[in-house]
């Protein structure tokens, strides 16, 4: 009788309707999975915007040293990393929160400030975690029509005010389109926005900006107490697997994030590696220069193939291709993993990360072969 009752039970119905409605985040396909599926070897993964140089040697040394104490819980307050960040950015300890990747920071913000009936605003084609984090707490997401594949700040401000939103997510540069908002445009946006609306400025790709585009958002924190600046060690610093990010903001905002943060959300190996990585300016500069060269190689190659692309300020570029799903599959067969972005309402686009010169060339050669097959 009990077994019969259990067989009839749909346990998903125990979850709130807004949880059941979530479409899970789809990560990039790992190399090991492609090897199992298709038996392909010598695979190039250009799907997840990872650093092709790996991690800083300083970070690797620090991570290995930290392994000696993995039987102990990490510092739940992350003092050493927070201290390094305060010295880098000139903020106080109570203005820093650490996350298990910057995704964690985004989710913490939604948990701390949104609930059922609240509203958050983000752009079409913006990072998938914004609607996921919003929906996971039962709040309503308002996606604003993009402008040239990027954020329309005026429309976002008007939507936030009209719908009495509590929160706005902005990615700069944006993932997956790579579009960029100038510092002047962002500062004006913040100046016109009511300070009752919290703005999360997601700068995961900040280190890839050319010098002429850089701006100091951290210096705005004293002017805009409703600003939260989120960054990560996963991209330019090459620590994607360790999952460590952070946010800088108003002490009152940071206090709320710490109240919902898990006590040991950043492990000791990640903290040690991040402290060391933060000091290795030479590695970050090499990463920046390699990315510039790789971006030129890929965009010139795409132009030569007659494939339109969205100009990007990140470490990736999204390009238009007919039959994108089929081309994606054919690239897998040729040993190249890129990222389909149909779930970003861009079904005719694929996103390719910047790799080493040889990896970029393998992708371009594969695309040339595919286009030749279709001719």
SVG drawing of the C-alpha trace seen along z (x, -y; Angstrom):
<svg xmlns="http://www.w3.org/2000/svg" viewBox="-2 -62 57 64">
<polyline fill="none" stroke="black" stroke-width="0.4" points="0.0,0.0 2.8,-2.4 4.7,-1.5 1.6,-2.2 1.2,-5.7 4.8,-6.5 4.5,-5.5 1.7,-8.0 3.5,-10.8 4.9,-13.6 7.6,-15.1 8.2,-18.0 4.8,-19.3 6.2,-19.9 8.4,-22.7 6.9,-26.1 5.6,-26.7 8.3,-29.3 10.9,-26.7 9.3,-24.1 9.2,-26.7 13.0,-27.2 14.9,-25.9 18.2,-24.7 21.4,-26.6 23.2,-24.7 27.0,-24.8 29.4,-24.4 30.1,-20.8 33.3,-19.4 36.0,-17.8 35.6,-14.5 31.9,-14.3 32.7,-14.9 35.4,-12.2 32.8,-9.7 30.0,-10.7 31.9,-10.8 35.3,-9.3 36.9,-12.5 40.5,-13.3 42.7,-16.4 39.7,-18.5 39.8,-22.3 37.3,-23.7 36.3,-27.3 32.9,-27.3 33.3,-28.7 35.4,-31.8 38.2,-30.2 41.8,-31.6 43.8,-29.7 47.0,-30.5 45.7,-28.6 46.3,-30.2 49.1,-32.4 52.1,-30.3 52.0,-32.3 48.4,-31.2 49.2,-27.5 52.1,-27.6 49.8,-29.2 47.0,-26.6 49.4,-23.7 50.7,-25.0 47.1,-25.4 46.5,-21.7 48.4,-20.9 45.5,-22.3 42.5,-20.9 41.4,-19.0 40.6,-22.3 37.7,-24.6 38.6,-27.7 38.5,-31.1 34.8,-31.8 35.4,-35.6 38.1,-35.3 40.3,-37.9 43.4,-37.5 41.6,-37.8 39.4,-40.6 42.4,-42.4 44.2,-42.1 41.1,-43.4 40.8,-46.4 44.4,-47.3 43.8,-47.0 40.7,-49.0 40.9,-51.4 37.7,-50.2 37.0,-49.0 36.7,-45.4 32.9,-45.8 32.5,-46.8 33.6,-43.4 31.7,-40.1 33.2,-36.9 31.4,-34.4 31.7,-30.9 32.3,-32.5 30.6,-35.7 27.4,-33.6 27.2,-33.1 27.3,-36.9 24.5,-37.4 22.4,-34.8 23.1,-36.2 21.9,-39.6 18.6,-38.1 18.2,-36.1 18.9,-39.1 16.8,-41.7 14.0,-40.0 11.0,-38.0 7.7,-36.9 6.0,-39.9 9.3,-41.9 10.7,-42.8 14.2,-42.8 15.2,-44.3 17.8,-43.0 18.4,-43.2 17.5,-40.8 20.6,-38.7 22.2,-39.3 23.7,-36.7 21.4,-33.7 22.0,-33.8 20.0,-37.1 16.6,-35.6 17.5,-32.3 18.4,-34.1 15.3,-36.2 13.0,-33.3 14.5,-31.1 13.2,-33.5 9.8,-33.9 10.4,-37.4 9.4,-38.6 12.0,-39.3 11.5,-42.1 13.6,-41.6 14.1,-44.9 14.5,-44.9 18.2,-45.0 19.8,-47.8 22.3,-46.6 22.5,-43.3 23.4,-45.2 21.8,-47.1 19.4,-50.0 20.0,-51.9 17.3,-54.5 14.7,-51.8 16.0,-49.8 15.7,-52.8 12.2,-53.6 11.1,-50.0 12.6,-49.8 10.8,-53.0 7.5,-52.1 7.4,-48.6 8.8,-49.7 11.7,-47.3 14.1,-46.7 17.0,-45.5 18.7,-46.0 21.4,-43.6 23.9,-45.1 26.7,-43.1 29.6,-45.2 31.0,-43.8 27.9,-41.7 27.9,-37.9 27.2,-36.4 27.2,-39.4 30.3,-41.1 28.7,-44.6 30.1,-47.5 28.7,-50.4 31.0,-53.4 31.8,-54.7 30.1,-58.0 26.9,-56.2 26.9,-54.1 27.6,-57.1 24.7,-59.1 22.4,-56.1 23.2,-55.9 22.8,-59.6 19.3,-59.5 18.2,-56.4 16.4,-56.6 18.7,-55.4 16.0,-53.1 16.8,-50.7 19.9,-48.6 22.2,-48.2 24.4,-45.1 27.2,-46.0 28.6,-42.6 32.2,-43.2 33.3,-39.6 35.2,-40.6 36.5,-44.0 40.2,-43.0 39.8,-42.5 38.8,-46.1 41.3,-48.1 42.8,-51.1 40.7,-53.6 37.5,-52.0 38.4,-51.5 36.6,-53.4 36.7,-53.3 33.4,-52.0 34.7,-51.4 35.3,-55.1 31.6,-55.6 30.6,-53.6 30.8,-56.7 28.6,-58.6 26.0,-55.8 25.2,-53.8 22.9,-51.7 25.7,-50.3 27.2,-46.8 30.2,-46.0 30.7,-42.3 33.9,-40.7 35.5,-37.3 38.8,-35.4 37.4,-32.9 38.3,-34.7 41.4,-36.8 42.9,-35.3 42.3,-31.7 40.8,-30.3 37.5,-29.1 37.6,-25.7 38.2,-27.1 35.0,-29.3 35.9,-32.6 34.3,-35.9 33.6,-39.0 31.5,-42.2 32.3,-45.7 29.5,-47.9 27.8,-49.9 28.4,-48.3 24.7,-48.0 24.2,-46.1 27.3,-43.9 25.9,-43.2 22.7,-41.8 24.7,-39.6 26.7,-38.2 23.6,-37.3 22.4,-34.9 25.9,-33.8 27.0,-30.2 29.6,-30.4 32.4,-28.7 31.3,-29.5 34.9,-30.1 37.3,-27.2 40.8,-27.7 42.6,-26.7 40.5,-29.2 41.2,-32.0 45.0,-31.3 45.1,-31.1 43.1,-34.3 45.3,-36.3 48.4,-35.3 46.7,-35.8 45.7,-39.3 49.4,-40.2 50.5,-38.8 50.0,-41.8 52.4,-40.4 50.2,-37.4 47.0,-39.5 48.8,-41.7 49.9,-38.6 46.3,-37.4 45.1,-40.8 47.6,-40.9 46.9,-37.4 43.2,-38.1 43.7,-41.2 45.8,-39.1 43.3,-36.3 40.3,-38.6 42.0,-40.1 42.7,-36.6 39.1,-35.4 37.3,-38.5 39.6,-38.7 39.0,-35.0 35.2,-35.4 35.2,-38.3 37.2,-36.3 34.6,-33.5 31.8,-36.0 30.3,-35.4 28.9,-38.5 29.8,-38.9 28.9,-41.1 31.9,-43.4 33.0,-42.1 34.9,-43.6 35.2,-40.3 37.3,-37.2 34.8,-35.7 32.9,-36.7 29.4,-35.7 28.8,-35.2 25.8,-34.7 25.5,-31.4 22.6,-29.7 21.6,-26.4 23.5,-27.2 22.5,-23.9 23.7,-21.8 27.0,-23.7 27.5,-23.4 27.1,-19.6 29.5,-19.4 32.1,-21.4 31.9,-18.9 32.6,-16.1 35.6,-18.1 36.9,-18.4 35.9,-22.0 33.5,-22.9 31.8,-26.3 28.7,-27.6 25.2,-27.6 23.3,-30.7 19.8,-30.0 18.7,-30.1 19.7,-33.8 17.1,-34.4 20.0,-34.2 19.2,-30.9 21.2,-31.8 24.4,-32.6 27.3,-30.7 29.7,-32.0 33.4,-31.2 35.9,-31.9 39.4,-33.3 42.0,-30.6 45.7,-30.2 46.6,-31.0 46.6,-27.3 43.2,-26.7 41.7,-29.7 43.1,-28.5 41.6,-25.0 38.2,-26.6 38.5,-28.8 39.7,-25.8 36.8,-23.7 34.4,-26.5 35.9,-26.8 35.5,-23.1 31.8,-23.2 31.0,-26.1 32.6,-24.2 30.5,-21.2 27.4,-23.3 28.3,-24.9"/>
</svg>
